[in-house]
Amino acid sequence: MTALPVPPSRVEQVYDAIIDEICSGELAGGAPLRQELLAERFQISRQPIQQALLLLKSHGLVRETANRRGLEVVPLDEKFVVDLYEMRAAIDGLAARRAADRRTDRDIDYIAEVLARGQQAVAEGSFAHMITADMEFHQYLLKVADNTLLLETTAVLFHNVRRVMGEVLRHSGTPQWVWNEHKKIHDAIVAGDADLADQLSKEHADHGCELILGAMRGDNVENLFAS
């Protein structure tokens, strides 16, 4: 008998809803998160709201306000972005290197499918689907890399990367460059060229960091890496 899927708890529902709003930009950095208003909005008691907010805080997306009387969405600042992308460059480079050594034909086919979904999202102009495809690409390389500690480390970074990636795509104009670079990484993995896969993945992370920092400084970054 097939077990029925376990429905998400109220804590998970609130957590996921707030995460989606942070990553979409609907909840901007510095936005207050008041328990009583969230409880009223979700029509539940404050206890699951409090637990969801504590989880968000532990994942670096929410922090105490300056007067310590409440919680707010952590603003994106330059140091946060640089720190995040330094971690991402190291992790993605290692994942791509290991994937180039460990990939199977099935892995190669699946990565190609993810690339196709990303291309379709660009054609449709769907930022939500672009972000999903981008995250799926990088998460699958981590899976192929087959390193448990690497996966556990990125689990904490996942939503922050998703949040910043949303900003990158929104400021990129037509972000075809993202999938052009994904394709180059894919080709290096197919060829089994671990050094090149590592290098291209690090350059890809550096480009994302450069773009979002430029946007934060008010530079014109539309089509910065178009080719």
Rosetta constraint file for C-alpha pairs under 8 A:
AtomPair CA 8 CA 12 HARMONIC 5.79 0.50
AtomPair CA 8 CA 13 HARMONIC 6.29 0.50
AtomPair CA 9 CA 13 HARMONIC 6.21 0.50
AtomPair CA 10 CA 14 HARMONIC 6.21 0.50
AtomPair CA 10 CA 48 HARMONIC 6.26 0.50
AtomPair CA 11 CA 15 HARMONIC 6.02 0.50
AtomPair CA 11 CA 48 HARMONIC 4.87 0.50
AtomPair CA 11 CA 49 HARMONIC 6.56 0.50
AtomPair CA 11 CA 51 HARMONIC 6.44 0.50
AtomPair CA 11 CA 52 HARMONIC 5.21 0.50
AtomPair CA 12 CA 16 HARMONIC 5.93 0.50
AtomPair CA 12 CA 52 HARMONIC 6.98 0.50
AtomPair CA 13 CA 17 HARMONIC 6.11 0.50
AtomPair CA 14 CA 18 HARMONIC 6.16 0.50
AtomPair CA 14 CA 42 HARMONIC 7.62 0.50
AtomPair CA 14 CA 48 HARMONIC 7.78 0.50
AtomPair CA 14 CA 49 HARMONIC 6.73 0.50
AtomPair CA 14 CA 52 HARMONIC 6.28 0.50
AtomPair CA 15 CA 19 HARMONIC 6.07 0.50
AtomPair CA 15 CA 52 HARMONIC 5.06 0.50
AtomPair CA 15 CA 53 HARMONIC 7.21 0.50
AtomPair CA 15 CA 55 HARMONIC 7.70 0.50
AtomPair CA 15 CA 56 HARMONIC 7.06 0.50
AtomPair CA 16 CA 20 HARMONIC 6.11 0.50
AtomPair CA 17 CA 21 HARMONIC 6.43 0.50
AtomPair CA 18 CA 22 HARMONIC 6.19 0.50
AtomPair CA 18 CA 27 HARMONIC 7.98 0.50
AtomPair CA 19 CA 23 HARMONIC 6.07 0.50
AtomPair CA 19 CA 159 HARMONIC 7.43 0.50
AtomPair CA 20 CA 24 HARMONIC 6.00 0.50
AtomPair CA 21 CA 25 HARMONIC 6.13 0.50
AtomPair CA 21 CA 26 HARMONIC 4.94 0.50
AtomPair CA 21 CA 27 HARMONIC 5.32 0.50
AtomPair CA 22 CA 26 HARMONIC 6.02 0.50
AtomPair CA 22 CA 27 HARMONIC 4.71 0.50
AtomPair CA 22 CA 28 HARMONIC 6.42 0.50
AtomPair CA 22 CA 73 HARMONIC 7.64 0.50
AtomPair CA 22 CA 163 HARMONIC 6.83 0.50
AtomPair CA 23 CA 27 HARMONIC 7.88 0.50
AtomPair CA 23 CA 159 HARMONIC 7.54 0.50
AtomPair CA 23 CA 162 HARMONIC 6.39 0.50
AtomPair CA 23 CA 163 HARMONIC 4.10 0.50
AtomPair CA 23 CA 164 HARMONIC 7.52 0.50
AtomPair CA 23 CA 166 HARMONIC 6.46 0.50
AtomPair CA 24 CA 163 HARMONIC 7.13 0.50
AtomPair CA 24 CA 166 HARMONIC 6.63 0.50
AtomPair CA 25 CA 163 HARMONIC 7.95 0.50
AtomPair CA 25 CA 166 HARMONIC 7.99 0.50
AtomPair CA 27 CA 31 HARMONIC 6.10 0.50
AtomPair CA 27 CA 73 HARMONIC 7.34 0.50
AtomPair CA 28 CA 73 HARMONIC 6.84 0.50
AtomPair CA 28 CA 75 HARMONIC 7.25 0.50
AtomPair CA 29 CA 72 HARMONIC 7.54 0.50
AtomPair CA 29 CA 73 HARMONIC 4.96 0.50
AtomPair CA 29 CA 74 HARMONIC 5.26 0.50
AtomPair CA 29 CA 75 HARMONIC 3.66 0.50
AtomPair CA 29 CA 76 HARMONIC 6.33 0.50
AtomPair CA 30 CA 72 HARMONIC 5.36 0.50
AtomPair CA 30 CA 73 HARMONIC 5.00 0.50
AtomPair CA 30 CA 74 HARMONIC 6.00 0.50
AtomPair CA 30 CA 75 HARMONIC 5.52 0.50
AtomPair CA 31 CA 72 HARMONIC 5.30 0.50
AtomPair CA 31 CA 73 HARMONIC 5.36 0.50
AtomPair CA 32 CA 70 HARMONIC 7.49 0.50
AtomPair CA 32 CA 71 HARMONIC 6.00 0.50
AtomPair CA 32 CA 72 HARMONIC 4.25 0.50
AtomPair CA 32 CA 73 HARMONIC 6.60 0.50
AtomPair CA 33 CA 37 HARMONIC 7.95 0.50
AtomPair CA 33 CA 38 HARMONIC 7.39 0.50
AtomPair CA 33 CA 70 HARMONIC 7.24 0.50
AtomPair CA 33 CA 71 HARMONIC 5.45 0.50
AtomPair CA 33 CA 72 HARMONIC 5.30 0.50
AtomPair CA 33 CA 73 HARMONIC 7.31 0.50
AtomPair CA 34 CA 38 HARMONIC 6.24 0.50
AtomPair CA 34 CA 70 HARMONIC 6.81 0.50
AtomPair CA 34 CA 71 HARMONIC 6.99 0.50
AtomPair CA 35 CA 39 HARMONIC 5.97 0.50
AtomPair CA 35 CA 46 HARMONIC 6.29 0.50
AtomPair CA 35 CA 49 HARMONIC 6.32 0.50
AtomPair CA 35 CA 50 HARMONIC 6.79 0.50
AtomPair CA 36 CA 40 HARMONIC 6.22 0.50
AtomPair CA 36 CA 46 HARMONIC 6.80 0.50
AtomPair CA 37 CA 41 HARMONIC 6.08 0.50
AtomPair CA 38 CA 42 HARMONIC 6.06 0.50
AtomPair CA 38 CA 49 HARMONIC 6.96 0.50
AtomPair CA 39 CA 43 HARMONIC 5.64 0.50
AtomPair CA 39 CA 44 HARMONIC 5.23 0.50
AtomPair CA 39 CA 45 HARMONIC 5.71 0.50
AtomPair CA 39 CA 46 HARMONIC 5.52 0.50
AtomPair CA 39 CA 49 HARMONIC 6.44 0.50
AtomPair CA 40 CA 44 HARMONIC 6.83 0.50
AtomPair CA 44 CA 48 HARMONIC 7.65 0.50
AtomPair CA 44 CA 49 HARMONIC 7.94 0.50
AtomPair CA 45 CA 49 HARMONIC 7.17 0.50
AtomPair CA 46 CA 50 HARMONIC 5.99 0.50
AtomPair CA 47 CA 51 HARMONIC 6.30 0.50
AtomPair CA 48 CA 52 HARMONIC 6.07 0.50
AtomPair CA 49 CA 53 HARMONIC 6.20 0.50
AtomPair CA 50 CA 54 HARMONIC 6.18 0.50
AtomPair CA 51 CA 55 HARMONIC 6.27 0.50
AtomPair CA 52 CA 56 HARMONIC 6.24 0.50
AtomPair CA 53 CA 57 HARMONIC 6.08 0.50
AtomPair CA 53 CA 62 HARMONIC 7.24 0.50
AtomPair CA 54 CA 58 HARMONIC 6.21 0.50
AtomPair CA 55 CA 59 HARMONIC 6.38 0.50
AtomPair CA 56 CA 60 HARMONIC 6.48 0.50
AtomPair CA 56 CA 61 HARMONIC 5.47 0.50
AtomPair CA 56 CA 62 HARMONIC 5.57 0.50
AtomPair CA 57 CA 61 HARMONIC 5.67 0.50
AtomPair CA 57 CA 62 HARMONIC 4.40 0.50
AtomPair CA 57 CA 63 HARMONIC 5.65 0.50
AtomPair CA 58 CA 62 HARMONIC 7.87 0.50
AtomPair CA 59 CA 156 HARMONIC 5.94 0.50
AtomPair CA 59 CA 157 HARMONIC 7.62 0.50
AtomPair CA 60 CA 74 HARMONIC 7.34 0.50
AtomPair CA 60 CA 160 HARMONIC 7.74 0.50
AtomPair CA 61 CA 73 HARMONIC 6.04 0.50
AtomPair CA 61 CA 74 HARMONIC 5.42 0.50
AtomPair CA 61 CA 160 HARMONIC 7.10 0.50
AtomPair CA 62 CA 71 HARMONIC 6.53 0.50
AtomPair CA 62 CA 72 HARMONIC 5.60 0.50
AtomPair CA 62 CA 73 HARMONIC 4.58 0.50
AtomPair CA 62 CA 74 HARMONIC 5.10 0.50
AtomPair CA 63 CA 71 HARMONIC 5.47 0.50
AtomPair CA 63 CA 72 HARMONIC 5.62 0.50
AtomPair CA 63 CA 73 HARMONIC 6.45 0.50
AtomPair CA 63 CA 74 HARMONIC 5.90 0.50
AtomPair CA 64 CA 68 HARMONIC 5.43 0.50
AtomPair CA 64 CA 69 HARMONIC 7.31 0.50
AtomPair CA 64 CA 70 HARMONIC 5.76 0.50
AtomPair CA 64 CA 71 HARMONIC 4.42 0.50
AtomPair CA 64 CA 72 HARMONIC 6.26 0.50
AtomPair CA 65 CA 69 HARMONIC 6.38 0.50
AtomPair CA 65 CA 70 HARMONIC 5.59 0.50
AtomPair CA 65 CA 71 HARMONIC 5.35 0.50
AtomPair CA 65 CA 72 HARMONIC 6.01 0.50
AtomPair CA 76 CA 80 HARMONIC 6.33 0.50
AtomPair CA 76 CA 81 HARMONIC 6.90 0.50
AtomPair CA 77 CA 81 HARMONIC 6.36 0.50
AtomPair CA 78 CA 82 HARMONIC 6.10 0.50
AtomPair CA 78 CA 213 HARMONIC 6.44 0.50
AtomPair CA 78 CA 216 HARMONIC 7.75 0.50
AtomPair CA 79 CA 83 HARMONIC 5.96 0.50
AtomPair CA 80 CA 84 HARMONIC 6.03 0.50
AtomPair CA 81 CA 85 HARMONIC 6.10 0.50
AtomPair CA 81 CA 164 HARMONIC 7.67 0.50
AtomPair CA 81 CA 209 HARMONIC 6.84 0.50
AtomPair CA 81 CA 212 HARMONIC 7.96 0.50
AtomPair CA 81 CA 213 HARMONIC 7.48 0.50
AtomPair CA 82 CA 86 HARMONIC 6.04 0.50
AtomPair CA 82 CA 209 HARMONIC 6.73 0.50
AtomPair CA 83 CA 87 HARMONIC 6.42 0.50
AtomPair CA 84 CA 88 HARMONIC 6.15 0.50
AtomPair CA 84 CA 157 HARMONIC 7.87 0.50
AtomPair CA 84 CA 160 HARMONIC 7.91 0.50
AtomPair CA 84 CA 161 HARMONIC 7.41 0.50
AtomPair CA 85 CA 89 HARMONIC 5.84 0.50
AtomPair CA 85 CA 205 HARMONIC 6.26 0.50
AtomPair CA 85 CA 206 HARMONIC 7.07 0.50
AtomPair CA 85 CA 208 HARMONIC 7.96 0.50
AtomPair CA 85 CA 209 HARMONIC 6.09 0.50
AtomPair CA 86 CA 90 HARMONIC 6.40 0.50
AtomPair CA 87 CA 91 HARMONIC 6.12 0.50
AtomPair CA 88 CA 92 HARMONIC 5.69 0.50
AtomPair CA 88 CA 205 HARMONIC 6.58 0.50
AtomPair CA 89 CA 93 HARMONIC 5.81 0.50
AtomPair CA 89 CA 201 HARMONIC 6.82 0.50
AtomPair CA 89 CA 202 HARMONIC 4.59 0.50
AtomPair CA 89 CA 203 HARMONIC 7.67 0.50
AtomPair CA 89 CA 204 HARMONIC 7.90 0.50
AtomPair CA 89 CA 205 HARMONIC 5.24 0.50
AtomPair CA 89 CA 206 HARMONIC 7.01 0.50
AtomPair CA 90 CA 94 HARMONIC 6.24 0.50
AtomPair CA 90 CA 202 HARMONIC 6.89 0.50
AtomPair CA 91 CA 95 HARMONIC 6.07 0.50
AtomPair CA 91 CA 150 HARMONIC 7.32 0.50
AtomPair CA 91 CA 154 HARMONIC 7.92 0.50
AtomPair CA 92 CA 96 HARMONIC 6.03 0.50
AtomPair CA 92 CA 138 HARMONIC 7.22 0.50
AtomPair CA 92 CA 142 HARMONIC 7.66 0.50
AtomPair CA 92 CA 198 HARMONIC 7.52 0.50
AtomPair CA 92 CA 201 HARMONIC 5.89 0.50
AtomPair CA 92 CA 202 HARMONIC 6.78 0.50
AtomPair CA 92 CA 205 HARMONIC 7.92 0.50
AtomPair CA 93 CA 97 HARMONIC 6.13 0.50
AtomPair CA 93 CA 197 HARMONIC 7.10 0.50
AtomPair CA 93 CA 198 HARMONIC 4.16 0.50
AtomPair CA 93 CA 199 HARMONIC 6.65 0.50
AtomPair CA 93 CA 200 HARMONIC 7.69 0.50
AtomPair CA 93 CA 201 HARMONIC 5.08 0.50
AtomPair CA 93 CA 202 HARMONIC 5.39 0.50
AtomPair CA 94 CA 98 HARMONIC 6.17 0.50
AtomPair CA 94 CA 198 HARMONIC 6.25 0.50
AtomPair CA 95 CA 99 HARMONIC 5.96 0.50
AtomPair CA 95 CA 141 HARMONIC 5.90 0.50
AtomPair CA 95 CA 142 HARMONIC 5.19 0.50
AtomPair CA 95 CA 144 HARMONIC 7.80 0.50
AtomPair CA 95 CA 145 HARMONIC 5.24 0.50
AtomPair CA 95 CA 198 HARMONIC 7.78 0.50
AtomPair CA 96 CA 100 HARMONIC 6.11 0.50
AtomPair CA 96 CA 141 HARMONIC 6.14 0.50
AtomPair CA 96 CA 142 HARMONIC 7.60 0.50
AtomPair CA 96 CA 145 HARMONIC 7.16 0.50
AtomPair CA 96 CA 185 HARMONIC 7.63 0.50
AtomPair CA 96 CA 189 HARMONIC 7.08 0.50
AtomPair CA 96 CA 194 HARMONIC 7.07 0.50
AtomPair CA 96 CA 197 HARMONIC 5.44 0.50
AtomPair CA 96 CA 198 HARMONIC 5.52 0.50
AtomPair CA 96 CA 201 HARMONIC 6.80 0.50
AtomPair CA 97 CA 101 HARMONIC 6.76 0.50
AtomPair CA 97 CA 145 HARMONIC 7.84 0.50
AtomPair CA 97 CA 189 HARMONIC 7.81 0.50
AtomPair CA 97 CA 193 HARMONIC 7.84 0.50
AtomPair CA 97 CA 194 HARMONIC 4.38 0.50
AtomPair CA 97 CA 195 HARMONIC 6.48 0.50
AtomPair CA 97 CA 197 HARMONIC 5.68 0.50
AtomPair CA 97 CA 198 HARMONIC 5.00 0.50
AtomPair CA 98 CA 102 HARMONIC 6.17 0.50
AtomPair CA 98 CA 144 HARMONIC 7.61 0.50
AtomPair CA 98 CA 145 HARMONIC 4.82 0.50
AtomPair CA 98 CA 146 HARMONIC 7.93 0.50
AtomPair CA 98 CA 194 HARMONIC 6.97 0.50
AtomPair CA 99 CA 103 HARMONIC 5.33 0.50
AtomPair CA 99 CA 141 HARMONIC 6.09 0.50
AtomPair CA 99 CA 142 HARMONIC 7.61 0.50
AtomPair CA 99 CA 144 HARMONIC 5.31 0.50
AtomPair CA 99 CA 145 HARMONIC 4.65 0.50
AtomPair CA 99 CA 189 HARMONIC 6.56 0.50
AtomPair CA 99 CA 194 HARMONIC 7.81 0.50
AtomPair CA 100 CA 188 HARMONIC 7.19 0.50
AtomPair CA 100 CA 189 HARMONIC 4.19 0.50
AtomPair CA 100 CA 190 HARMONIC 6.79 0.50
AtomPair CA 100 CA 191 HARMONIC 7.50 0.50
AtomPair CA 100 CA 192 HARMONIC 4.64 0.50
AtomPair CA 100 CA 193 HARMONIC 6.15 0.50
AtomPair CA 100 CA 194 HARMONIC 5.13 0.50
AtomPair CA 100 CA 197 HARMONIC 6.99 0.50
AtomPair CA 101 CA 189 HARMONIC 7.77 0.50
AtomPair CA 101 CA 192 HARMONIC 5.94 0.50
AtomPair CA 101 CA 193 HARMONIC 7.90 0.50
AtomPair CA 101 CA 194 HARMONIC 6.54 0.50
AtomPair CA 102 CA 144 HARMONIC 6.76 0.50
AtomPair CA 102 CA 145 HARMONIC 6.77 0.50
AtomPair CA 103 CA 107 HARMONIC 5.76 0.50
AtomPair CA 103 CA 108 HARMONIC 6.77 0.50
AtomPair CA 103 CA 144 HARMONIC 6.35 0.50
AtomPair CA 103 CA 189 HARMONIC 7.43 0.50
AtomPair CA 103 CA 190 HARMONIC 7.70 0.50
AtomPair CA 104 CA 108 HARMONIC 6.34 0.50
AtomPair CA 105 CA 109 HARMONIC 6.23 0.50
AtomPair CA 106 CA 110 HARMONIC 6.21 0.50
AtomPair CA 107 CA 111 HARMONIC 6.17 0.50
AtomPair CA 107 CA 144 HARMONIC 7.35 0.50
AtomPair CA 108 CA 112 HARMONIC 6.25 0.50
AtomPair CA 108 CA 186 HARMONIC 7.77 0.50
AtomPair CA 108 CA 190 HARMONIC 6.58 0.50
AtomPair CA 109 CA 113 HARMONIC 6.36 0.50
AtomPair CA 110 CA 114 HARMONIC 6.38 0.50
AtomPair CA 111 CA 115 HARMONIC 6.27 0.50
AtomPair CA 111 CA 137 HARMONIC 6.65 0.50
AtomPair CA 111 CA 140 HARMONIC 7.54 0.50
AtomPair CA 111 CA 186 HARMONIC 7.24 0.50
AtomPair CA 112 CA 116 HARMONIC 6.27 0.50
AtomPair CA 112 CA 186 HARMONIC 7.68 0.50
AtomPair CA 113 CA 117 HARMONIC 6.34 0.50
AtomPair CA 114 CA 118 HARMONIC 6.28 0.50
AtomPair CA 114 CA 133 HARMONIC 6.17 0.50
AtomPair CA 114 CA 136 HARMONIC 7.10 0.50
AtomPair CA 114 CA 137 HARMONIC 6.20 0.50
AtomPair CA 115 CA 119 HARMONIC 6.26 0.50
AtomPair CA 115 CA 133 HARMONIC 7.42 0.50
AtomPair CA 115 CA 137 HARMONIC 7.41 0.50
AtomPair CA 115 CA 179 HARMONIC 6.84 0.50
AtomPair CA 115 CA 182 HARMONIC 7.30 0.50
AtomPair CA 115 CA 183 HARMONIC 7.16 0.50
AtomPair CA 116 CA 120 HARMONIC 6.19 0.50
AtomPair CA 117 CA 121 HARMONIC 6.19 0.50
AtomPair CA 117 CA 133 HARMONIC 6.39 0.50
AtomPair CA 118 CA 122 HARMONIC 6.33 0.50
AtomPair CA 118 CA 129 HARMONIC 7.28 0.50
AtomPair CA 118 CA 130 HARMONIC 5.57 0.50
AtomPair CA 118 CA 133 HARMONIC 5.20 0.50
AtomPair CA 118 CA 134 HARMONIC 6.92 0.50
AtomPair CA 118 CA 179 HARMONIC 6.88 0.50
AtomPair CA 119 CA 123 HARMONIC 6.28 0.50
AtomPair CA 119 CA 176 HARMONIC 7.82 0.50
AtomPair CA 119 CA 179 HARMONIC 6.90 0.50
AtomPair CA 120 CA 124 HARMONIC 6.19 0.50
AtomPair CA 121 CA 125 HARMONIC 5.91 0.50
AtomPair CA 121 CA 126 HARMONIC 5.22 0.50
AtomPair CA 121 CA 127 HARMONIC 7.20 0.50
AtomPair CA 121 CA 129 HARMONIC 5.53 0.50
AtomPair CA 121 CA 130 HARMONIC 5.30 0.50
AtomPair CA 122 CA 126 HARMONIC 6.45 0.50
AtomPair CA 122 CA 127 HARMONIC 7.74 0.50
AtomPair CA 122 CA 130 HARMONIC 6.61 0.50
AtomPair CA 122 CA 174 HARMONIC 7.34 0.50
AtomPair CA 122 CA 175 HARMONIC 7.20 0.50
AtomPair CA 122 CA 176 HARMONIC 6.91 0.50
AtomPair CA 126 CA 130 HARMONIC 6.17 0.50
AtomPair CA 127 CA 131 HARMONIC 6.11 0.50
AtomPair CA 127 CA 166 HARMONIC 7.52 0.50
AtomPair CA 127 CA 169 HARMONIC 7.04 0.50
AtomPair CA 127 CA 170 HARMONIC 7.39 0.50
AtomPair CA 128 CA 132 HARMONIC 6.29 0.50
AtomPair CA 129 CA 133 HARMONIC 6.06 0.50
AtomPair CA 130 CA 134 HARMONIC 6.02 0.50
AtomPair CA 131 CA 135 HARMONIC 6.09 0.50
AtomPair CA 131 CA 162 HARMONIC 7.02 0.50
AtomPair CA 131 CA 165 HARMONIC 6.86 0.50
AtomPair CA 131 CA 166 HARMONIC 6.38 0.50
AtomPair CA 131 CA 169 HARMONIC 7.82 0.50
AtomPair CA 132 CA 136 HARMONIC 6.04 0.50
AtomPair CA 133 CA 137 HARMONIC 6.12 0.50
AtomPair CA 134 CA 138 HARMONIC 6.58 0.50
AtomPair CA 135 CA 139 HARMONIC 5.92 0.50
AtomPair CA 135 CA 162 HARMONIC 6.99 0.50
AtomPair CA 136 CA 140 HARMONIC 5.90 0.50
AtomPair CA 137 CA 141 HARMONIC 6.51 0.50
AtomPair CA 138 CA 142 HARMONIC 6.47 0.50
AtomPair CA 139 CA 143 HARMONIC 6.36 0.50
AtomPair CA 140 CA 144 HARMONIC 6.20 0.50
AtomPair CA 141 CA 145 HARMONIC 6.08 0.50
AtomPair CA 142 CA 146 HARMONIC 6.75 0.50
AtomPair CA 142 CA 147 HARMONIC 7.49 0.50
AtomPair CA 142 CA 150 HARMONIC 7.37 0.50
AtomPair CA 142 CA 151 HARMONIC 6.48 0.50
AtomPair CA 143 CA 147 HARMONIC 7.59 0.50
AtomPair CA 143 CA 151 HARMONIC 7.40 0.50
AtomPair CA 147 CA 151 HARMONIC 6.40 0.50
AtomPair CA 148 CA 152 HARMONIC 6.26 0.50
AtomPair CA 149 CA 153 HARMONIC 6.09 0.50
AtomPair CA 150 CA 154 HARMONIC 6.31 0.50
AtomPair CA 151 CA 155 HARMONIC 6.22 0.50
AtomPair CA 152 CA 156 HARMONIC 7.26 0.50
AtomPair CA 153 CA 157 HARMONIC 7.07 0.50
AtomPair CA 154 CA 158 HARMONIC 5.77 0.50
AtomPair CA 157 CA 161 HARMONIC 6.07 0.50
AtomPair CA 158 CA 162 HARMONIC 6.15 0.50
AtomPair CA 159 CA 163 HARMONIC 6.00 0.50
AtomPair CA 160 CA 164 HARMONIC 6.22 0.50
AtomPair CA 161 CA 165 HARMONIC 5.86 0.50
AtomPair CA 162 CA 166 HARMONIC 6.21 0.50
AtomPair CA 163 CA 167 HARMONIC 6.82 0.50
AtomPair CA 164 CA 168 HARMONIC 6.30 0.50
AtomPair CA 164 CA 212 HARMONIC 7.75 0.50
AtomPair CA 165 CA 169 HARMONIC 6.18 0.50
AtomPair CA 165 CA 208 HARMONIC 7.71 0.50
AtomPair CA 166 CA 170 HARMONIC 6.14 0.50
AtomPair CA 167 CA 171 HARMONIC 6.23 0.50
AtomPair CA 167 CA 212 HARMONIC 6.79 0.50
AtomPair CA 168 CA 172 HARMONIC 6.12 0.50
AtomPair CA 168 CA 208 HARMONIC 6.40 0.50
AtomPair CA 168 CA 211 HARMONIC 6.52 0.50
AtomPair CA 168 CA 212 HARMONIC 5.43 0.50
AtomPair CA 169 CA 173 HARMONIC 7.46 0.50
AtomPair CA 169 CA 175 HARMONIC 6.13 0.50
AtomPair CA 171 CA 211 HARMONIC 7.83 0.50
AtomPair CA 171 CA 212 HARMONIC 7.52 0.50
AtomPair CA 171 CA 215 HARMONIC 6.79 0.50
AtomPair CA 171 CA 221 HARMONIC 6.72 0.50
AtomPair CA 171 CA 222 HARMONIC 6.03 0.50
AtomPair CA 172 CA 211 HARMONIC 7.68 0.50
AtomPair CA 172 CA 221 HARMONIC 6.51 0.50
AtomPair CA 172 CA 222 HARMONIC 4.71 0.50
AtomPair CA 172 CA 223 HARMONIC 5.51 0.50
AtomPair CA 172 CA 224 HARMONIC 7.11 0.50
AtomPair CA 173 CA 222 HARMONIC 4.78 0.50
AtomPair CA 173 CA 223 HARMONIC 5.54 0.50
AtomPair CA 174 CA 222 HARMONIC 7.80 0.50
AtomPair CA 174 CA 223 HARMONIC 6.64 0.50
AtomPair CA 175 CA 179 HARMONIC 7.75 0.50
AtomPair CA 175 CA 223 HARMONIC 7.07 0.50
AtomPair CA 175 CA 226 HARMONIC 7.50 0.50
AtomPair CA 176 CA 180 HARMONIC 6.28 0.50
AtomPair CA 176 CA 226 HARMONIC 6.84 0.50
AtomPair CA 177 CA 181 HARMONIC 6.11 0.50
AtomPair CA 177 CA 225 HARMONIC 5.86 0.50
AtomPair CA 177 CA 226 HARMONIC 5.39 0.50
AtomPair CA 177 CA 227 HARMONIC 6.73 0.50
AtomPair CA 178 CA 182 HARMONIC 6.24 0.50
AtomPair CA 178 CA 204 HARMONIC 7.87 0.50
AtomPair CA 179 CA 183 HARMONIC 5.98 0.50
AtomPair CA 180 CA 184 HARMONIC 6.53 0.50
AtomPair CA 181 CA 185 HARMONIC 6.32 0.50
AtomPair CA 181 CA 200 HARMONIC 7.58 0.50
AtomPair CA 181 CA 204 HARMONIC 6.60 0.50
AtomPair CA 182 CA 186 HARMONIC 6.08 0.50
AtomPair CA 183 CA 187 HARMONIC 6.09 0.50
AtomPair CA 184 CA 188 HARMONIC 6.27 0.50
AtomPair CA 184 CA 200 HARMONIC 7.37 0.50
AtomPair CA 185 CA 189 HARMONIC 6.28 0.50
AtomPair CA 185 CA 196 HARMONIC 7.88 0.50
AtomPair CA 185 CA 197 HARMONIC 5.36 0.50
AtomPair CA 185 CA 200 HARMONIC 6.00 0.50
AtomPair CA 185 CA 201 HARMONIC 6.54 0.50
AtomPair CA 186 CA 190 HARMONIC 6.15 0.50
AtomPair CA 186 CA 197 HARMONIC 7.82 0.50
AtomPair CA 187 CA 191 HARMONIC 6.16 0.50
AtomPair CA 188 CA 192 HARMONIC 6.19 0.50
AtomPair CA 188 CA 193 HARMONIC 5.25 0.50
AtomPair CA 188 CA 194 HARMONIC 7.18 0.50
AtomPair CA 188 CA 196 HARMONIC 6.10 0.50
AtomPair CA 188 CA 197 HARMONIC 5.15 0.50
AtomPair CA 189 CA 193 HARMONIC 6.02 0.50
AtomPair CA 189 CA 194 HARMONIC 6.81 0.50
AtomPair CA 189 CA 197 HARMONIC 6.02 0.50
AtomPair CA 193 CA 197 HARMONIC 6.18 0.50
AtomPair CA 194 CA 198 HARMONIC 6.08 0.50
AtomPair CA 195 CA 199 HARMONIC 6.21 0.50
AtomPair CA 196 CA 200 HARMONIC 5.99 0.50
AtomPair CA 197 CA 201 HARMONIC 6.10 0.50
AtomPair CA 198 CA 202 HARMONIC 6.33 0.50
AtomPair CA 199 CA 203 HARMONIC 6.24 0.50
AtomPair CA 200 CA 204 HARMONIC 6.03 0.50
AtomPair CA 201 CA 205 HARMONIC 6.35 0.50
AtomPair CA 202 CA 206 HARMONIC 6.19 0.50
AtomPair CA 203 CA 207 HARMONIC 6.15 0.50
AtomPair CA 204 CA 208 HARMONIC 6.47 0.50
AtomPair CA 205 CA 209 HARMONIC 6.29 0.50
AtomPair CA 206 CA 210 HARMONIC 6.10 0.50
AtomPair CA 207 CA 211 HARMONIC 6.13 0.50
AtomPair CA 207 CA 225 HARMONIC 7.76 0.50
AtomPair CA 208 CA 212 HARMONIC 6.29 0.50
AtomPair CA 209 CA 213 HARMONIC 6.08 0.50
AtomPair CA 210 CA 214 HARMONIC 6.10 0.50
AtomPair CA 211 CA 215 HARMONIC 6.24 0.50
AtomPair CA 211 CA 221 HARMONIC 6.17 0.50
AtomPair CA 211 CA 224 HARMONIC 7.24 0.50
AtomPair CA 212 CA 216 HARMONIC 6.13 0.50
AtomPair CA 213 CA 217 HARMONIC 6.28 0.50
AtomPair CA 214 CA 218 HARMONIC 6.32 0.50
AtomPair CA 214 CA 219 HARMONIC 5.10 0.50
AtomPair CA 214 CA 220 HARMONIC 7.33 0.50
AtomPair CA 214 CA 221 HARMONIC 6.37 0.50
AtomPair CA 215 CA 219 HARMONIC 5.41 0.50
AtomPair CA 215 CA 220 HARMONIC 6.84 0.50
AtomPair CA 215 CA 221 HARMONIC 6.19 0.50
